[in-house]
Amino acid sequence: MKAQDFQGQTIAFAGSGGLDSCTITRWLTDMGVDVICFTADLGQPDEEDVSAIRDRMLTAGAKDFVLLPVREAIADIGLQVIQAQACYEGRYWNTTGIARCVLTKAMVEEMKQRGLTIFSHGATGRGNDQVRFQLITNMLAPEFEIYAPWRDESFLARFPGRSEMIDFCQEKGLSVTATKDKPYSTDANLLGLTHESGLLEELTTPAHFVKPVMGCFPTDAPDESEQVSIRFEQGRPVAINGQSVSTLEALLQTNAIGGKHGVGIGTHLVENRFVGIKSRGVYESPGVELLGTCYALLLQLVLDRRAREFYDQLSLLIAKQIYQGYWYDLATQMALKAIERTTEIMSGTITVSLYKGNISFVSATEMPHTIYSAENASMEGVGEYNHSDSEGLLRVFGVSARVLATSGQINS
């Protein structure tokens, strides 16, 4: 689709108030398209005043501006990511991917109330976000049309890159923070920040080239460690250092505590995008990393071997589904139902020590569903475990082991 196809019509545009948003809004307005800008309050730590985005977008030509209040929503869905330990290709907590789910759902619901049916976004044709916006909208509102300027040949001809967009905004008198010398771009929400593009595309650029927003790099963290106790009840963090918290408050507090000690700051990852391109990013997610690590320590004490093996398979599936934009599909919802069953027994207090980016286990207490027993695990003469009982067990295992040897399947 081309912008000309929407002349005289109204589109709903997902804008953040940055360079791309201002450029696209002004360009579409000049083409005779009415633009209503939708921005989500995702608890962006890099945006001091989210309402200021309104002024930028209206100045850029937007007919109206809608601020979507979704801080609690992203906190709740972020907790589901933690409960599933849904990290993509290493330790990327899917902070941007899951935020797209929250934004798109809220925007689609508001569009339906306003009678709007054309969903537009500023995601590029090389990234994952175009897939997420498209698939989520297709699932939640299959009747909607989707317009992506970065897939419009007329837009690409006018704006081959950021330089042309910056020149355009300057010509139109639009105030944008982007400059031609800016070394990378940032996407932010309550759960974490993603830094990519620019000089970060060069693998000779170290992760500490990025200026952290949510804390500091481990090398710059305090020389003294700090202990933090997190109380979980049925999978939810309900208290930090003995003080009651909501899910949103838990994330805000752990962001501050973790960021102070360099936890989850400067995570380097070269990942496989859904579109087949490898991408390098540097991530910040101190709160999710702290809560997620404490939750992982609790999981170790509660799940048995078979449950843990199944859980790990679900975790990998959910992580991939979020990354690719399939959070709302049947497979993800089935997997989340299984994860939900594990949260019912995830209660306990986990205490850890934070020191220069590291999270060290200190203690685990008040766990009604733990299957760990110090007596049974002890090498001392305590508990009900009888070492001689293993003789029969190992004889049974030994039958198949010997068969492997006599059948010539073992290469020594």
C-alpha positions as CSV (number, residue, x, y, z in Angstrom):
1,M,0.0,0.0,0.0
2,K,1.0,3.6,-0.6
3,A,0.3,6.8,1.3
4,Q,-1.7,8.0,-1.7
5,D,-4.2,5.2,-1.1
6,F,-5.2,6.8,2.2
7,Q,-5.6,10.4,1.1
8,G,-8.7,11.9,2.8
9,Q,-8.8,9.0,5.3
10,T,-7.8,8.8,9.0
11,I,-5.2,6.3,10.1
12,A,-4.1,5.4,13.6
13,F,-0.3,5.7,13.9
14,A,1.8,4.1,16.7
15,G,4.2,6.8,17.4
16,S,6.8,7.4,20.1
17,G,7.6,11.0,19.4
18,G,11.0,10.3,18.0
19,L,12.6,11.0,14.6
20,D,10.7,8.3,12.7
21,S,7.3,9.2,14.3
22,C,7.6,12.9,13.6
23,T,8.9,12.4,10.0
24,I,6.1,9.9,9.1
25,T,3.4,12.0,10.7
26,R,4.4,15.2,8.9
27,W,4.9,13.4,5.6
28,L,1.5,11.7,5.7
29,T,-0.2,14.9,6.7
30,D,1.5,16.7,3.8
31,M,0.1,13.9,1.6
32,G,-3.5,14.6,2.7
33,V,-3.8,11.9,5.3
34,D,-5.3,12.5,8.7
35,V,-3.1,11.0,11.4
36,I,-4.2,10.2,15.0
37,C,-1.1,9.4,17.0
38,F,-1.2,6.7,19.7
39,T,1.5,6.6,22.3
40,A,1.7,4.1,25.2
41,D,2.8,5.0,28.7
42,L,5.0,2.0,29.1
43,G,7.0,3.5,32.0
44,Q,9.8,4.5,29.6
45,P,12.8,5.4,31.9
46,D,14.3,7.6,29.1
47,E,11.2,9.8,28.8
48,E,10.9,12.3,31.7
49,D,7.5,13.5,30.6
50,V,5.5,11.2,28.4
51,S,2.8,13.8,28.0
52,A,5.4,16.0,26.2
53,I,5.2,13.6,23.3
54,R,1.7,15.0,22.6
55,D,3.2,18.4,21.8
56,R,5.8,16.9,19.5
57,M,3.3,14.8,17.6
58,L,0.6,17.6,17.3
59,T,3.3,20.0,16.0
60,A,4.3,17.3,13.5
61,G,0.7,17.5,12.1
62,A,-1.2,14.8,14.0
63,K,-4.9,15.5,14.0
64,D,-5.2,14.1,17.5
65,F,-3.1,12.4,20.2
66,V,-4.0,9.4,22.4
67,L,-2.0,8.4,25.4
68,L,-2.6,4.8,26.4
69,P,-2.1,4.1,30.1
70,V,-0.5,0.7,30.2
71,R,2.1,0.7,32.9
72,E,0.2,-1.8,35.1
73,A,-0.4,-3.9,32.0
74,I,3.2,-4.2,31.0
75,A,4.2,-4.9,34.6
76,D,1.7,-7.8,34.7
77,I,2.7,-9.2,31.4
78,G,6.4,-8.8,32.3
79,L,5.8,-10.9,35.4
80,Q,4.4,-13.7,33.1
81,V,7.7,-13.5,31.1
82,I,9.6,-13.9,34.4
83,Q,7.4,-16.8,35.5
84,A,8.1,-18.5,32.2
85,Q,11.8,-17.5,32.3
86,A,11.2,-16.6,28.6
87,C,14.7,-15.5,27.5
88,Y,15.5,-15.4,23.8
89,E,18.8,-16.9,22.6
90,G,20.6,-16.4,25.9
91,R,19.7,-13.7,28.4
92,Y,17.5,-11.4,26.4
93,W,14.3,-11.1,28.4
94,N,12.1,-10.1,25.3
95,T,11.5,-6.7,26.8
96,T,10.8,-5.0,23.5
97,G,8.9,-7.9,22.0
98,I,6.5,-8.2,24.9
99,A,6.0,-4.4,25.0
100,R,4.8,-4.5,21.4
101,C,2.1,-7.0,22.5
102,V,0.9,-4.6,25.2
103,L,1.0,-1.5,22.9
104,T,-0.8,-3.2,20.0
105,K,-3.6,-4.7,22.1
106,A,-4.3,-1.4,23.8
107,M,-4.2,0.5,20.6
108,V,-6.5,-2.0,18.8
109,E,-9.0,-1.8,21.6
110,E,-9.0,2.1,21.5
111,M,-9.2,2.1,17.7
112,K,-12.3,-0.1,17.8
113,Q,-14.0,2.4,20.2
114,R,-13.2,5.2,17.9
115,G,-14.3,3.5,14.7
116,L,-10.8,3.5,13.2
117,T,-9.7,0.6,11.0
118,I,-6.3,1.5,9.6
119,F,-3.3,0.6,11.8
120,S,0.0,2.2,11.0
121,H,3.5,1.9,12.5
122,G,7.0,3.1,11.9
123,A,8.8,-0.2,12.1
124,T,11.4,-0.8,9.4
125,G,11.4,-3.6,6.9
126,R,14.5,-5.2,8.3
127,G,13.4,-5.7,11.9
128,N,11.2,-7.8,14.1
129,D,8.7,-5.1,15.1
130,Q,7.0,-5.0,11.7
131,V,6.2,-8.7,12.2
132,R,4.9,-8.2,15.7
133,F,2.7,-5.3,14.9
134,Q,1.3,-7.1,11.8
135,L,0.7,-10.5,13.4
136,I,-0.8,-9.1,16.6
137,T,-3.1,-6.8,14.7
138,N,-4.1,-9.6,12.4
139,M,-5.0,-11.8,15.3
140,L,-6.8,-9.2,17.4
141,A,-8.5,-7.4,14.6
142,P,-8.4,-9.3,11.3
143,E,-10.6,-6.7,9.6
144,F,-8.1,-3.9,10.1
145,E,-5.9,-2.6,7.3
146,I,-2.2,-2.1,8.0
147,Y,0.0,0.6,6.5
148,A,3.8,0.5,7.0
149,P,5.6,3.5,5.5
150,W,8.9,1.6,5.6
151,R,7.4,-0.8,3.1
152,D,6.0,2.1,0.9
153,E,8.3,2.7,-2.1
154,S,7.3,6.4,-2.3
155,F,8.4,6.8,1.4
156,L,11.6,5.0,0.8
157,A,12.4,7.1,-2.2
158,R,11.9,10.2,-0.1
159,F,13.7,8.9,3.0
160,P,16.5,6.5,2.2
161,G,18.0,6.9,5.7
162,R,18.1,8.9,8.9
163,S,20.0,11.8,7.4
164,E,17.2,12.6,5.0
165,M,14.7,12.3,7.9
166,I,16.7,14.7,10.1
167,D,16.9,17.2,7.2
168,F,13.2,17.0,6.6
169,C,12.3,17.6,10.3
170,Q,14.7,20.5,10.4
171,E,13.1,22.0,7.3
172,K,9.7,21.6,8.8
173,G,10.7,23.2,12.1
174,L,10.1,19.9,14.1
175,S,12.1,19.4,17.3
176,V,13.7,16.0,17.4
177,T,16.5,14.8,19.6
178,A,18.1,12.7,16.9
179,T,21.2,14.0,15.2
180,K,23.3,12.7,12.3
181,D,26.1,12.0,14.8
182,K,24.0,10.0,17.2
183,P,25.8,6.7,17.5
184,Y,22.9,4.3,18.2
185,S,19.1,4.2,18.7
186,T,17.2,3.2,21.9
187,D,13.8,1.6,22.5
188,A,12.6,1.8,26.1
189,N,9.9,0.6,28.5
190,L,9.5,-0.3,32.1
191,L,11.0,-3.8,31.6
192,G,14.2,-2.7,29.9
193,L,16.0,-0.8,27.1
194,T,17.3,-2.0,23.8
195,H,20.2,-0.2,22.2
196,E,21.0,-1.0,18.6
197,S,22.0,0.3,15.1
198,G,24.6,3.0,14.4
199,L,28.0,2.3,15.7
200,L,26.7,-0.8,17.6
201,E,26.4,-2.6,14.3
202,E,30.2,-2.8,14.3
203,L,31.4,-5.7,16.4
204,T,34.5,-3.6,17.2
205,T,32.3,-1.3,19.3
206,P,32.2,-2.6,22.9
207,A,29.0,-2.8,24.9
208,H,30.3,-0.2,27.4
209,F,30.1,2.3,24.5
210,V,26.5,2.7,25.4
211,K,25.5,5.2,28.0
212,P,23.3,3.3,30.5
213,V,19.9,4.8,31.4
214,M,18.6,2.4,34.0
215,G,21.8,2.2,36.1
216,C,25.5,1.8,35.6
217,F,27.9,-0.7,34.2
218,P,29.2,-3.3,36.7
219,T,32.7,-1.7,36.7
220,D,31.1,1.6,37.9
221,A,28.9,0.0,40.6
222,P,29.6,0.5,44.3
223,D,32.4,-1.4,46.0
224,E,30.1,-2.6,48.7
225,S,27.6,-5.5,48.1
226,E,23.9,-5.2,49.0
227,Q,21.5,-7.9,50.1
228,V,18.0,-8.0,48.8
229,S,15.2,-10.3,50.0
230,I,12.2,-10.9,47.7
231,R,9.1,-12.7,48.9
232,F,7.1,-14.6,46.3
233,E,3.6,-15.8,46.9
234,Q,2.0,-18.0,44.2
235,G,4.6,-16.7,41.7
236,R,4.1,-13.0,42.4
237,P,6.6,-10.8,44.1
238,V,4.7,-9.4,47.1
239,A,7.4,-7.9,49.3
240,I,10.9,-6.6,48.9
241,N,13.1,-6.4,52.1
242,G,9.9,-7.0,54.1
243,Q,7.9,-4.2,52.6
244,S,4.7,-5.0,50.6
245,V,4.8,-4.2,46.9
246,S,2.5,-4.5,43.9
247,T,3.9,-6.0,40.7
248,L,4.5,-2.5,39.3
249,E,6.2,-1.4,42.4
250,A,8.3,-4.5,42.5
251,L,9.7,-3.8,39.0
252,L,10.3,-0.1,39.8
253,Q,12.2,-0.9,43.0
254,T,14.2,-3.8,41.5
255,N,15.1,-1.6,38.5
256,A,16.5,1.0,41.0
257,I,18.3,-1.6,43.2
258,G,19.6,-3.7,40.3
259,G,20.6,-0.8,38.2
260,K,22.6,0.7,41.1
261,H,24.7,-2.4,41.2
262,G,25.0,-2.9,37.4
263,V,22.8,-5.9,37.3
264,G,21.4,-6.7,33.8
265,I,23.2,-3.6,32.4
266,G,25.2,-3.8,29.2
267,T,24.1,-7.3,28.1
268,H,25.6,-7.9,24.6
269,L,23.8,-10.2,22.2
270,V,23.9,-11.0,18.5
271,E,20.5,-12.5,17.9
272,N,18.7,-14.1,15.0
273,R,15.8,-11.9,13.9
274,F,12.6,-13.5,12.6
275,V,13.3,-12.0,9.1
276,G,16.5,-13.9,8.9
277,I,19.0,-11.1,9.6
278,K,21.4,-11.3,12.5
279,S,21.3,-8.2,14.8
280,R,23.5,-6.9,17.5
281,G,22.0,-5.3,20.6
282,V,23.0,-4.1,24.0
283,Y,20.4,-4.5,26.6
284,E,19.4,-3.1,30.0
285,S,16.9,-4.9,32.2
286,P,18.0,-4.7,35.9
287,G,14.7,-5.3,37.5
288,V,13.6,-8.2,35.3
289,E,17.1,-9.7,35.7
290,L,17.0,-9.5,39.5
291,L,13.4,-10.7,39.8
292,G,14.0,-13.4,37.2
293,T,17.1,-14.7,38.8
294,C,15.4,-14.9,42.2
295,Y,12.5,-16.7,40.6
296,A,14.9,-19.1,39.0
297,L,16.4,-19.9,42.3
298,L,13.0,-20.7,43.7
299,L,12.2,-22.9,40.7
300,Q,15.3,-25.0,41.5
301,L,13.9,-25.9,44.9
302,V,10.3,-26.6,43.9
303,L,10.1,-28.5,40.6
304,D,11.0,-32.1,40.3
305,R,13.1,-33.6,37.4
306,R,10.2,-34.3,35.1
307,A,8.3,-31.1,35.8
308,R,11.6,-29.1,35.3
309,E,12.3,-30.8,31.9
310,F,8.8,-29.9,30.7
311,Y,9.0,-26.4,32.1
312,D,12.3,-25.8,30.2
313,Q,10.6,-26.8,26.9
314,L,7.7,-24.4,27.6
315,S,10.2,-21.7,28.5
316,L,12.0,-22.0,25.1
317,L,8.7,-22.1,23.2
318,I,7.3,-19.0,24.9
319,A,10.5,-17.0,24.5
320,K,10.5,-17.7,20.7
321,Q,6.7,-17.0,20.4
322,I,7.1,-13.6,22.1
323,Y,10.1,-12.7,19.9
324,Q,8.2,-13.6,16.8
325,G,4.9,-11.9,17.7
326,Y,2.8,-14.9,18.6
327,W,2.0,-14.1,22.2
328,Y,-1.8,-14.2,21.6
329,D,-1.9,-17.4,19.6
330,L,-3.2,-20.7,20.8
331,A,0.2,-22.4,21.3
332,T,1.4,-19.6,23.6
333,Q,-1.8,-19.5,25.5
334,M,-1.6,-23.3,26.0
335,A,2.0,-23.1,27.2
336,L,1.1,-20.2,29.6
337,K,-1.7,-22.3,31.1
338,A,0.9,-25.0,32.0
339,I,3.3,-22.4,33.4
340,E,0.4,-21.0,35.5
341,R,0.1,-24.3,37.2
342,T,3.7,-24.0,38.4
343,T,3.1,-20.5,39.8
344,E,0.5,-21.9,42.2
345,I,3.4,-23.5,44.2
346,M,6.0,-20.9,43.8
347,S,6.0,-19.3,47.3
348,G,9.2,-18.5,49.2
349,T,11.6,-15.8,50.3
350,I,14.8,-15.6,48.3
351,T,17.7,-13.4,49.5
352,V,20.6,-12.6,47.2
353,S,23.6,-10.4,47.3
354,L,24.3,-7.9,44.5
355,Y,27.9,-6.9,43.7
356,K,29.1,-5.3,40.5
357,G,26.7,-6.9,38.2
358,N,26.6,-10.3,39.9
359,I,23.7,-11.9,41.8
360,S,24.8,-14.4,44.5
361,F,22.5,-16.7,46.4
362,V,22.3,-16.0,50.2
363,S,19.3,-17.9,51.5
364,A,15.9,-19.4,50.7
365,T,13.3,-19.6,53.4
366,E,9.5,-20.1,54.0
367,M,8.9,-22.4,51.0
368,P,5.9,-24.6,51.7
369,H,6.2,-26.5,48.4
370,T,10.0,-27.2,48.3
371,I,11.0,-30.7,47.7
372,Y,14.6,-30.0,48.7
373,S,15.6,-31.8,51.9
374,A,18.9,-31.1,53.6
375,E,18.7,-34.4,55.5
376,N,18.1,-36.5,52.3
377,A,20.8,-34.6,50.4
378,S,23.3,-34.8,53.3
379,M,26.5,-36.9,53.1
380,E,26.3,-37.3,56.9
381,G,24.5,-40.2,58.7
382,V,21.2,-38.4,58.9
383,G,17.8,-38.7,57.2
384,E,15.9,-41.7,55.8
385,Y,18.1,-42.3,52.7
386,N,19.9,-45.6,52.9
387,H,23.0,-45.8,50.6
388,S,22.6,-49.5,50.2
389,D,19.2,-49.1,48.6
390,S,21.0,-47.9,45.5
391,E,22.5,-51.3,44.8
392,G,19.3,-52.7,43.2
393,L,18.7,-49.5,41.3
394,L,22.1,-49.5,39.7
395,R,21.9,-53.2,38.8
396,V,18.8,-52.4,36.8
397,F,20.5,-49.5,35.1
398,G,23.5,-51.6,34.5
399,V,21.6,-54.1,32.3
400,S,21.1,-51.6,29.5
401,A,24.7,-50.2,29.9
402,R,26.2,-53.7,29.4
403,V,24.0,-54.3,26.4
404,L,25.4,-51.1,24.8
405,A,28.9,-52.4,25.3
406,T,28.3,-56.0,24.0
407,S,26.4,-54.7,21.0
408,G,29.4,-52.7,19.9
409,Q,27.7,-49.3,20.3
410,I,30.4,-47.9,22.6
411,N,33.5,-46.3,21.1
412,S,36.1,-46.0,23.8
